[in-house]
Amino acid sequence: MNRDELHRIWKSEKSDSALQKLPTSFYAEVKKLLSNCKSFSGASGQDRTQKAIVEREFRILQRLSTEIAKTRMKKIIDAALSGEKVATGMLAEEEAEFAKIVATHVGEYHRFIDELALTGLSIEERVPSKPTEVRLEVVRFLSDFPAIIGVDLKTYGPFKSEDIATLPTENASALVSQGVVKQVHFSEGIAPTSRPE
C-alpha cells in the first residue's frame, strides 16, 4: 500500500455510491503505511523543510484513510437501512463484523416497528383481507375503442370494432350505457358446429 493506491481507493469510494471492493487486510495495510510515515517524520538528520514535507504527507494519508473508513461506514449503514445485504467479499476484515452487527440491529428494529404498527389491532385486522372478487361480463365492441383501466386496476384493450372481450361488470355496464359495447349472451354470435356427414 502506498499513497497513490490509497488516493485511488479514496477517489473511487467518494465518486461512487456503491461500496468498492477492498482487500480484507486493507486497514492493516493502512496502519502500516501510517506507522512507516510517522517513523520517517521522526527520523533524525532531516532539515526543517524535509520534516515539514513528511509531516504534511502523514496528515494527507491520515485524512484519506479516515475519509475512506467514514464513507464506507455510511454506505454499510445505508445498505442495512434499505434492507440490502452487503457481500462479505466487498469488505475489509473489520468492516465485515461491523456490517453484520448493524444488519442484525436494524433488522430487529424493523421488526419492532412492524409490531408497533400492529399494536391494538385484532387478529382479524392484522390479517390482510382477500381482494374482492370482480364479476366479469362478455361484451362486443360496436366501434374502435382505446384501452381502459378496469375497476380491478387491470388494463383492458385497446379494442377494434366487433372485438369480443371480458370486462368487469361495472366497466361493461358503463360502456353499454354509452353505446360503445353490447352485452353478449351465450346464445348470441356462436356459429353452429357442422356435423360430419
C-alpha positions as a Markdown table, in Angstrom:
| # | Residue | x | y | z |
|---|---|---|---|---|
| 1 | Met | 0.0 | 0.0 | 0.0 |
| 2 | Asn | 1.3 | 3.5 | -0.9 |
| 3 | Arg | 0.0 | 7.0 | -1.1 |
| 4 | Asp | -1.1 | 6.7 | -4.8 |
| 5 | Glu | -3.0 | 3.5 | -4.2 |
| 6 | Leu | -4.7 | 5.0 | -1.1 |
| 7 | His | -5.7 | 8.1 | -3.1 |
| 8 | Arg | -7.1 | 5.9 | -5.9 |
| 9 | Ile | -9.2 | 4.0 | -3.4 |
| 10 | Trp | -10.4 | 7.2 | -1.8 |
| 11 | Lys | -11.3 | 8.8 | -5.1 |
| 12 | Ser | -13.2 | 5.6 | -6.2 |
| 13 | Glu | -15.1 | 5.4 | -2.9 |
| 14 | Lys | -16.1 | 9.1 | -2.9 |
| 15 | Ser | -17.2 | 9.1 | -6.5 |
| 16 | Asp | -19.4 | 6.0 | -6.5 |
| 17 | Ser | -22.5 | 5.5 | -4.2 |
| 18 | Ala | -21.8 | 1.7 | -4.1 |
| 19 | Leu | -19.2 | 0.1 | -1.9 |
| 20 | Gln | -16.0 | -0.6 | -3.6 |
| 21 | Lys | -14.2 | -4.0 | -3.2 |
| 22 | Leu | -11.4 | -3.8 | -0.7 |
| 23 | Pro | -8.9 | -6.5 | 0.3 |
| 24 | Thr | -9.6 | -8.0 | 3.8 |
| 25 | Ser | -6.3 | -6.7 | 5.0 |
| 26 | Phe | -6.9 | -3.1 | 3.8 |
| 27 | Tyr | -6.9 | -1.4 | 7.3 |
| 28 | Ala | -3.9 | -3.3 | 8.5 |
| 29 | Glu | -2.0 | -2.1 | 5.4 |
| 30 | Val | -3.2 | 1.5 | 6.0 |
| 31 | Lys | -2.0 | 1.3 | 9.6 |
| 32 | Lys | 1.4 | 0.1 | 8.4 |
| 33 | Leu | 1.6 | 2.9 | 5.9 |
| 34 | Leu | 0.8 | 5.5 | 8.5 |
| 35 | Ser | 3.2 | 4.0 | 11.0 |
| 36 | Asn | 6.0 | 4.0 | 8.5 |
| 37 | Cys | 5.3 | 7.6 | 7.5 |
| 38 | Lys | 5.2 | 8.6 | 11.2 |
| 39 | Ser | 8.5 | 6.9 | 11.9 |
| 40 | Phe | 10.1 | 8.6 | 8.9 |
| 41 | Ser | 8.9 | 12.0 | 10.1 |
| 42 | Gly | 10.6 | 11.4 | 13.5 |
| 43 | Ala | 13.9 | 10.2 | 12.0 |
| 44 | Ser | 17.0 | 12.3 | 12.8 |
| 45 | Gly | 19.1 | 14.0 | 10.2 |
| 46 | Gln | 16.3 | 15.8 | 8.4 |
| 47 | Asp | 16.2 | 19.5 | 7.8 |
| 48 | Arg | 13.1 | 21.6 | 8.6 |
| 49 | Thr | 11.9 | 21.5 | 5.0 |
| 50 | Gln | 12.1 | 17.7 | 4.8 |
| 51 | Lys | 10.5 | 17.3 | 8.2 |
| 52 | Ala | 7.6 | 19.6 | 7.1 |
| 53 | Ile | 7.1 | 17.7 | 3.9 |
| 54 | Val | 6.9 | 14.3 | 5.6 |
| 55 | Glu | 4.5 | 15.7 | 8.3 |
| 56 | Arg | 2.3 | 17.1 | 5.6 |
| 57 | Glu | 2.4 | 13.7 | 3.8 |
| 58 | Phe | 1.4 | 12.0 | 7.1 |
| 59 | Arg | -1.6 | 14.3 | 7.5 |
| 60 | Ile | -2.7 | 13.7 | 3.9 |
| 61 | Leu | -2.5 | 9.9 | 4.4 |
| 62 | Gln | -4.5 | 10.2 | 7.7 |
| 63 | Arg | -7.2 | 12.3 | 6.0 |
| 64 | Leu | -7.5 | 9.9 | 3.1 |
| 65 | Ser | -7.7 | 6.8 | 5.3 |
| 66 | Thr | -10.3 | 8.3 | 7.8 |
| 67 | Glu | -12.5 | 9.6 | 4.9 |
| 68 | Ile | -12.4 | 6.2 | 3.3 |
| 69 | Ala | -13.4 | 4.5 | 6.6 |
| 70 | Lys | -16.2 | 7.1 | 7.3 |
| 71 | Thr | -17.6 | 6.9 | 3.8 |
| 72 | Arg | -17.7 | 3.1 | 3.8 |
| 73 | Met | -19.3 | 3.1 | 7.3 |
| 74 | Lys | -22.1 | 5.3 | 6.0 |
| 75 | Lys | -22.6 | 3.1 | 2.9 |
| 76 | Ile | -22.8 | 0.0 | 5.1 |
| 77 | Ile | -25.4 | 1.6 | 7.4 |
| 78 | Asp | -27.4 | 2.9 | 4.4 |
| 79 | Ala | -27.4 | -0.6 | 2.9 |
| 80 | Ala | -28.7 | -2.1 | 6.2 |
| 81 | Leu | -31.5 | 0.6 | 6.5 |
| 82 | Ser | -32.5 | -0.3 | 2.9 |
| 83 | Gly | -32.6 | -4.0 | 3.7 |
| 84 | Glu | -29.8 | -4.7 | 1.2 |
| 85 | Lys | -27.3 | -7.4 | 2.0 |
| 86 | Val | -23.6 | -6.4 | 1.7 |
| 87 | Ala | -21.5 | -9.1 | 0.2 |
| 88 | Thr | -18.7 | -10.0 | 2.7 |
| 89 | Gly | -16.2 | -10.2 | -0.2 |
| 90 | Met | -16.5 | -6.4 | -0.7 |
| 91 | Leu | -15.4 | -5.7 | 2.8 |
| 92 | Ala | -12.2 | -5.4 | 4.8 |
| 93 | Glu | -12.0 | -7.7 | 7.8 |
| 94 | Glu | -13.0 | -5.0 | 10.4 |
| 95 | Glu | -16.0 | -3.9 | 8.2 |
| 96 | Ala | -17.4 | -7.4 | 7.9 |
| 97 | Glu | -18.1 | -7.7 | 11.6 |
| 98 | Phe | -19.5 | -4.2 | 11.7 |
| 99 | Ala | -21.8 | -4.8 | 8.8 |
| 100 | Lys | -23.1 | -8.0 | 10.4 |
| 101 | Ile | -23.9 | -6.2 | 13.7 |
| 102 | Val | -25.6 | -3.3 | 12.0 |
| 103 | Ala | -27.7 | -5.5 | 9.8 |
| 104 | Thr | -28.8 | -7.5 | 12.9 |
| 105 | His | -29.8 | -4.5 | 14.9 |
| 106 | Val | -31.5 | -2.7 | 12.0 |
| 107 | Gly | -33.5 | -5.9 | 11.3 |
| 108 | Glu | -34.5 | -6.2 | 14.9 |
| 109 | Tyr | -35.6 | -2.6 | 15.0 |
| 110 | His | -37.7 | -3.0 | 11.8 |
| 111 | Arg | -39.5 | -5.9 | 13.5 |
| 112 | Phe | -40.1 | -3.7 | 16.5 |
| 113 | Ile | -41.6 | -1.0 | 14.2 |
| 114 | Asp | -43.8 | -3.7 | 12.4 |
| 115 | Glu | -45.1 | -4.9 | 15.8 |
| 116 | Leu | -45.7 | -1.4 | 17.0 |
| 117 | Ala | -47.9 | -0.7 | 13.9 |
| 118 | Leu | -49.9 | -3.8 | 14.7 |
| 119 | Thr | -50.4 | -2.9 | 18.4 |
| 120 | Gly | -54.1 | -2.7 | 19.3 |
| 121 | Leu | -55.3 | -4.5 | 16.2 |
| 122 | Ser | -57.4 | -7.6 | 16.5 |
| 123 | Ile | -56.2 | -10.8 | 14.8 |
| 124 | Glu | -58.8 | -10.2 | 12.0 |
| 125 | Glu | -57.5 | -6.7 | 11.4 |
| 126 | Arg | -53.9 | -7.9 | 11.3 |
| 127 | Val | -54.6 | -10.4 | 8.6 |
| 128 | Pro | -54.8 | -8.7 | 5.2 |
| 129 | Ser | -58.2 | -9.1 | 3.7 |
| 130 | Lys | -58.6 | -11.0 | 0.5 |
| 131 | Pro | -59.2 | -8.9 | -2.6 |
| 132 | Thr | -62.8 | -8.6 | -3.5 |
| 133 | Glu | -63.7 | -10.8 | -6.5 |
| 134 | Val | -64.6 | -8.9 | -9.6 |
| 135 | Arg | -67.5 | -10.1 | -11.6 |
| 136 | Leu | -66.9 | -10.2 | -15.3 |
| 137 | Glu | -69.1 | -9.8 | -18.3 |
| 138 | Val | -68.7 | -10.6 | -22.0 |
| 139 | Val | -69.3 | -7.7 | -24.4 |
| 140 | Arg | -68.9 | -7.0 | -28.1 |
| 141 | Phe | -67.4 | -3.7 | -29.2 |
| 142 | Leu | -69.5 | -1.7 | -31.7 |
| 143 | Ser | -66.6 | 0.6 | -32.7 |
| 144 | Asp | -62.9 | 1.0 | -32.1 |
| 145 | Phe | -62.1 | 2.0 | -28.5 |
| 146 | Pro | -58.9 | 2.8 | -26.6 |
| 147 | Ala | -57.6 | 0.8 | -23.6 |
| 148 | Ile | -59.3 | 1.3 | -20.3 |
| 149 | Ile | -58.4 | 0.7 | -16.7 |
| 150 | Gly | -60.9 | -1.7 | -15.1 |
| 151 | Val | -62.2 | -1.4 | -11.5 |
| 152 | Asp | -59.8 | -4.3 | -10.7 |
| 153 | Leu | -56.9 | -1.9 | -11.9 |
| 154 | Lys | -56.1 | -4.1 | -14.8 |
| 155 | Thr | -55.7 | -2.7 | -18.3 |
| 156 | Tyr | -58.1 | -3.9 | -21.0 |
| 157 | Gly | -57.8 | -3.1 | -24.7 |
| 158 | Pro | -57.4 | -1.3 | -26.9 |
| 159 | Phe | -60.3 | -2.7 | -28.9 |
| 160 | Lys | -61.3 | -2.9 | -32.6 |
| 161 | Ser | -64.9 | -2.8 | -33.8 |
| 162 | Glu | -66.5 | -6.3 | -33.4 |
| 163 | Asp | -63.9 | -7.4 | -30.8 |
| 164 | Ile | -65.3 | -9.7 | -28.1 |
| 165 | Ala | -63.9 | -9.0 | -24.6 |
| 166 | Thr | -64.4 | -10.0 | -21.0 |
| 167 | Leu | -64.6 | -6.9 | -18.8 |
| 168 | Pro | -65.5 | -6.2 | -15.1 |
| 169 | Thr | -69.3 | -5.8 | -14.8 |
| 170 | Glu | -69.1 | -2.2 | -13.7 |
| 171 | Asn | -67.0 | -1.2 | -16.7 |
| 172 | Ala | -69.1 | -3.2 | -19.1 |
| 173 | Ser | -72.3 | -1.5 | -17.8 |
| 174 | Ala | -70.8 | 1.9 | -18.2 |
| 175 | Leu | -69.8 | 1.1 | -21.8 |
| 176 | Val | -73.2 | -0.3 | -22.6 |
| 177 | Ser | -74.9 | 2.9 | -21.4 |
| 178 | Gln | -72.5 | 4.9 | -23.6 |
| 179 | Gly | -73.4 | 2.7 | -26.6 |
| 180 | Val | -69.8 | 1.6 | -27.1 |
| 181 | Val | -70.5 | -2.1 | -26.5 |
| 182 | Lys | -73.3 | -4.6 | -26.5 |
| 183 | Gln | -73.7 | -7.5 | -23.9 |
| 184 | Val | -73.1 | -10.9 | -25.4 |
| 185 | His | -75.3 | -13.7 | -24.2 |
| 186 | Phe | -74.1 | -17.2 | -24.7 |
| 187 | Ser | -76.7 | -17.9 | -27.3 |
| 188 | Glu | -75.5 | -14.9 | -29.4 |
| 189 | Gly | -73.0 | -15.0 | -32.2 |
| 190 | Ile | -72.0 | -18.6 | -31.8 |
| 191 | Ala | -72.0 | -20.3 | -35.2 |
| 192 | Pro | -73.4 | -23.9 | -35.0 |
| 193 | Thr | -70.8 | -26.5 | -35.4 |
| 194 | Ser | -71.3 | -28.6 | -38.6 |
| 195 | Arg | -71.7 | -32.3 | -38.1 |
| 196 | Pro | -69.6 | -34.6 | -40.2 |
| 197 | Glu | -71.7 | -36.4 | -42.7 |
